[in-house]
Amino acid sequence: MVKLDRVSKIYRRGDAIITGLDRVTLEVAAGDFSAFAGPSGCGKSTLLNLIAGLDLPTSGEIFLDGRPTGRFSSHDWTSVRRESIGIVFQAFHLIAGLTAEENVAFPLLLRGEHGRAVQSRVEEVLELVRMIHRRRHRPSELSGGEQQRVAIARAVVHRPKMVLADEPTGNLDSHDGSDIIELLRNLNRQFHQTVLLVTHSLAAAEAADYVWTMKDGQLITRTVRQPAMEFRC
């Protein structure tokens, strides 16, 4: 599903050179739930941004479904994200003036879909994240946990093969955070979606099948886990 071959990302800040990712080689199989844990600045969000095509590597190659992405245009990346990738951010990024159901429908409208099929799919995923009763509420009327549930619904409404979650519990309390991690785990189990979770929380990472620990832009250790049924973030 995802393969990185000696991928590095170097940032220049004036005269300073900052290594965001340092020669990372990685394979994630279809249907895996993998977590990347470590302190701020270790490279985990950079890794996710490169896989999503939100940033480009300085060197190395990234493959998605066996396709090398090195020559992807911005249009190619946009198409890949609209068809195959769902992204969940720490800050929710819901559109303030739209209701929950309108926010969830937005990716489908961008793909040119309209009508009853869109409404049906939106209702389906809002039921999945237990937010159908709040579908006509705007983000300002929802709690942080509710907003993140809507954000997850928006990320999966187009049935992506892969979900990338960047610190999805970072702005939530422990109870809401646990609910969000359990929801991601259930999406992975029910629909066999590949999930890549970036988190500073080792407790959240324990929900994954595989936990990678990162430090200084490198993958340090890989742990194979048997996920528990309950999570405490």
N, C-alpha and C positions, 0 to 999 in steps of 0.2 A: 504493500500500500504506500508506504513512505520509506525512502532510502536517502540518506545523506552520505556522501563520499568526501571525506576530508574537507568539510565545509568550515570556512573561517569568515568572520565579519570584523573589519577594522574600521573604527571611527576616528576621524581627525578633528580635534578641537583646538584650533590655532596651531601651536607648535606641538601640542600633546597628541600622542597616538594611544587610543583606547581599544583594547581587544575585547570585543563583545562575545565572540565565539572563536574557539581555537582548535582548528583541525578536527572537527567532530565527525565521526563515522557512526552511523546509526541505521537500524532497520526496524520498522514497526509493521507487523503483519496486519492484514485486514481483520477487523473484529477485535483487535487488542484494545485494552484499556491501559494506557501507560501514563504514569505521572512523572513529572520532573520537579524535584524539590531542591531547595537551597536558599541561601540568604539573598537579599536584594543585591543586584549587580553581578550575580553569578553567571548570567547569560541565558537563563531559562526563557524569559520573554522574547529575547532576541531570536532564540531558536524557533519559537512559535511564529513570530512575525516572518521569518524566512520561509517556513513551510507554507504559510498562507500567502506568500507573495507580496506582503505589505512592505517588505524590505528585500534587498538583493544581496547575495553573498559577495564578499570580496574575492574569494577563491573557493574551489571545490564545486561539486555538482549536487543538485537536489533532484530526485526522481519521484514522481507521483504516478502510481499505477504503471510503473515501468517507463514512463515518458520523462526524458531529461528536460528540465525546465530552463536551462541556461539561455535558450534562445526565445523564450516566451516573450511576447510583446505585452504591453499593459492591457491590451484588449484580450489576449489569451488568458492572462491572470484573472481579469474580471469575469470571463466566461467560466473558468474553473471554480471561482468562488461562488458564482450564481448557481452552478450545477452540482458541485461535489463537496463543497466545504461549508460548514456552519461555524461561526465564531461567536463565542461568549466572552464579553469583556468584564473586568472588575467594575467599571463605572456605568454599566447597563447600556448607555447610549440609546435610550428610547427617545423618540421624537415627542417633545413635550405637548404639542398641539393635537396629537392623535390619540385616540382611545387604544386600549390594549389590543382589541381585535384589528384595528387599523395598522398598528405597529407590526403585528404578526403578518398581516397580509402584504406588507410593503415589498418583501423580496419577491413574492409571486407577481405583483404588479410590474416590478422592474423587468421581469422575464416576459411580460406581455400577456400574462394570464388574466382572465376577467370572469365575472359571472358567478354562477352557482357553484362551480367547481372550486373557486377560491374560497367562498364562504364555507363550504363543506370542509375543506382542508383546514382552515383556520379554526373552526369549531372543534375539529378532531384533536389538534395539537393543544388547544386551550384546555380541553378535557384531560388530556394526557398530563399536563402540568398542574391540574386542579385549579384552573383560573377562569373557567367558563362563566362563573357567577360574577366575575369582575370585568367582563369583556368590554363593557361600555365605559369603564373608568379610565381617566387619563393618568399618566405617571405620577403627577403630584398628589393624586388621591390614593396611591398605593404605597404600602410599606416597602422597605428595601428588599425583603425576601420576595414579596409579590412582584416587584419590578424585575428581579432576576429571573423569576419563573417565566414572565412574559418574554424576557430577552432570550431565554432558552427555547421557548416556543417559536420565536422568530428565527432562531438559528437552525431549527430542524424542520420548519414548515415545508421546505423544498426537498425534503428527504435526502440530505447529503450523505455521502459515504463516510465522511469524517467530520467530527466535531472537535474544534480547538477551543479550550477553555482557559483563559488567562486570568488567574487569581479570581475565580468566580465567587469566592466566599470572602474576599478581602474587605468588603464594606458591610459585612453582615455579622450579626451576633452568632454565638455558637449554635443556637437552636436552628436558626434559619440556614446557617452554613451547612449544618449536617443534613438538612432537608435537600439542599441543592446538590450536595455530593451524592446522596442516595438517588436523586432523580437522574443524574448523569450515569450512575451505575446501572439503573434500570433501563435507560435508553440503550446502553451498550448490550445488555442482556436480551432485551425484547427484540431489538431491530438489528443487532449485530453491527452497529455502527462503530467504527474506529474512533476512540476518544483519546485525545492527548490533553492532559491536565497539567497546567503549570501552577505551582503553589509553594508558598513558604511554610505551609503547615504540614508537618509530617503525619499528623493525625488524618488530615484529608487525603494525603497520598496513599494511606493504607487501604483505601477503597479500590485501588488499581490492581491489575494483574501484575504489573511490573513497575517498580519504582527506581528511577534513575536519580542519583544524587549528583548535583553539579557544583563546581567550584572553579572560579577564575576562567570561565568560558569553556570548561571541559567537562565531559562525563566522567565521574570518578568511580561510582559503583552502580551495579544493577542488582536489584533484589526481586526475586520472584515471590509473589505473595498469594495467600489464599484469603480473599477478601471476607471480612466479617459482615454480618447482616445489618449491624447498626454502626454508625459513625459518630464520633465526637470530635468536632473541629475546634 
